[in-house]
Amino acid sequence: MAHPFSTYSDREIYNGLLHDSDWAYKALMEEHTSKLKDYVLNNGGDLQDSLDIEQRVLIILYENIRSGKYIFREDVKISTYLFSIAQHQWIGELKSRKKYKTKGDEYYVEFSDDLSDNLYLDELVEELLKLLNALDPDCYKLIKFKYYDHLNDEEISNLLKSISVENVRKRRYKCLQKVKRGFINKYPLA
């Protein structure tokens, strides 16, 4: 197979990785090394950290493919899976170094403002927008008013006039459950 690495499909790369082909690892890393490096560098790491994460990601991907934990699906890009592993590894590394920031009892990491490098987050945002746009107009308004416009339930009730404060809460909860089910269907936890 003598063509540029970037022309391999995800299926070809997966099959190559499954059969432990060097060209598949080279293709995968040629395509994604800079994105993984930028992610780590933009989130508090240095060059050595990025190389360590890259190695861990390759090992985990290899082990998951060999064990059958990761099985190729047309609807999930290998790059998305790879980047997800990198994110979890880096966040774990930051926590273990105590370089995370605390906000109450929550942990969070500041991500790059340049979301084009964050493939997984881009995919999640795109899916969220699809799910929100597919909601009926009332659900869309309830969620938008609460989380985008930062209105409290009483203000939302006054805006919508026909819905009590209690019904605002109940309806918004049901709407959020629709969005949650959509995510679970697209990104199962198991």
C-alpha positions in Angstrom: 0.0 0.0 0.0 2.0 2.9 -1.2 -0.2 6.0 -0.9 -0.1 9.0 1.5 -1.2 8.1 5.0 -4.0 10.7 5.1 -5.9 8.9 2.4 -6.6 5.8 4.5 -10.2 5.5 5.7 -11.0 4.9 9.3 -12.0 1.3 8.5 -8.6 0.7 6.8 -6.8 2.1 9.7 -8.8 0.1 12.2 -8.1 -3.1 10.3 -4.4 -2.2 10.1 -4.3 -1.6 13.8 -6.2 -4.9 14.4 -3.5 -6.7 12.5 -0.7 -4.8 14.1 0.4 -3.1 10.9 3.1 -0.4 11.3 1.6 1.7 8.5 -1.7 2.0 10.4 0.0 3.4 13.5 2.0 5.8 11.4 -1.1 6.9 9.6 -3.0 7.5 12.8 -0.2 9.4 14.4 0.7 11.5 11.4 -2.9 12.7 11.2 -3.4 13.3 15.0 -0.1 13.9 16.8 -0.2 17.7 16.4 -3.8 17.9 17.7 -2.9 15.8 20.8 0.3 17.8 21.4 -1.6 21.1 21.1 -4.3 19.9 23.5 -1.8 19.1 26.2 0.3 22.2 25.6 -2.8 24.4 25.7 -3.9 22.8 29.0 -0.9 23.2 31.2 1.5 20.6 29.9 4.9 20.8 28.2 6.4 18.9 25.3 7.4 15.9 27.4 3.9 15.7 28.8 2.5 15.7 25.3 4.9 12.9 24.2 3.9 10.9 27.3 0.2 11.3 26.6 0.7 10.3 23.0 2.4 7.1 24.1 -0.3 6.3 26.7 -3.0 6.9 24.1 -1.4 4.5 21.6 -1.0 1.8 24.2 -4.6 2.2 25.4 -5.9 2.2 21.9 -3.8 -0.9 21.0 -5.0 -2.7 24.2 -8.6 -1.8 23.6 -8.5 -3.0 20.0 -6.8 -6.3 20.9 -9.1 -7.0 23.8 -12.2 -6.1 21.8 -13.2 -3.2 24.1 -13.0 -0.9 21.0 -14.8 -2.2 17.9 -14.9 -0.1 14.8 -18.2 1.6 14.1 -18.9 3.8 11.0 -20.6 6.5 13.1 -17.7 7.0 15.5 -14.4 8.3 14.1 -11.2 6.7 15.4 -9.9 10.3 15.9 -12.8 11.0 18.3 -12.1 7.9 20.3 -8.4 8.7 20.3 -8.9 12.2 21.5 -11.3 11.1 24.2 -8.6 8.8 25.6 -6.1 11.7 25.5 -8.5 14.0 27.3 -9.1 11.4 30.1 -5.4 10.7 30.4 -4.5 14.3 30.6 -7.2 15.2 33.1 -6.1 12.3 35.2 -2.5 13.4 35.0 -3.4 16.9 36.1 -5.4 15.6 39.0 -2.6 13.4 40.1 -0.2 16.3 40.0 -2.6 18.5 41.9 -2.5 21.0 39.0 -6.3 21.0 38.7 -8.3 24.0 39.9 -11.1 23.6 42.3 -14.4 25.4 42.3 -16.4 24.2 45.2 -16.3 20.4 45.0 -16.0 20.3 41.3 -12.8 19.8 39.2 -12.4 21.5 36.0 -9.6 22.1 33.4 -9.4 25.2 31.3 -9.5 24.1 27.7 -8.1 26.0 24.7 -10.2 28.8 23.3 -9.4 27.3 19.9 -12.0 24.5 19.8 -11.1 23.4 16.3 -8.4 21.3 17.8 -10.8 19.7 20.2 -12.5 17.1 18.0 -14.5 15.4 20.7 -15.9 18.6 22.1 -16.8 19.8 18.7 -18.7 16.6 18.0 -20.5 16.9 21.4 -21.5 20.5 20.7 -22.7 19.7 17.2 -24.8 16.8 18.6 -26.2 19.1 21.4 -27.2 21.7 18.8 -29.0 19.0 16.7 -30.8 17.8 19.7 -31.9 21.3 20.8 -33.0 22.2 17.3 -35.1 19.0 17.1 -37.0 20.0 20.3 -40.5 21.5 20.1 -40.4 25.3 20.3 -41.7 25.3 23.9 -38.9 23.0 25.1 -36.3 25.0 23.2 -37.5 28.3 24.8 -37.5 26.8 28.3 -33.9 25.6 28.0 -32.7 28.7 26.2 -34.2 31.1 28.8 -32.7 29.1 31.7 -29.2 28.3 30.4 -28.5 30.8 27.7 -30.4 33.9 28.9 -29.8 33.0 32.6 -33.4 33.8 33.7 -34.8 32.4 36.8 -38.0 30.3 36.8 -40.2 33.2 37.9 -38.9 35.4 35.0 -39.5 32.6 32.6 -43.1 32.1 33.9 -43.7 35.8 33.4 -42.4 35.7 29.9 -44.4 32.7 28.9 -47.5 34.0 30.8 -49.4 30.7 30.4 -47.1 28.6 32.5 -46.8 28.7 36.3 -43.4 28.6 38.0 -43.9 25.0 39.0 -44.8 24.0 35.5 -41.7 25.8 34.2 -39.6 23.5 36.3 -41.5 20.3 35.4 -41.6 21.0 31.7 -37.9 22.0 31.6 -37.0 18.8 33.4 -38.9 16.8 30.8 -37.2 18.7 28.0 -33.8 18.1 29.5 -34.6 14.4 29.8 -35.3 14.3 26.0 -31.9 15.9 25.4 -30.2 13.5 27.8 -31.9 10.4 26.1 -30.6 11.7 22.8 -27.1 11.9 24.1 -27.3 8.4 25.7 -28.6 7.0 22.4 -25.7 8.6 20.5 -23.0 8.1 23.1 -23.8 5.0 25.3 -21.9 4.8 28.5 -21.1 1.1 28.2 
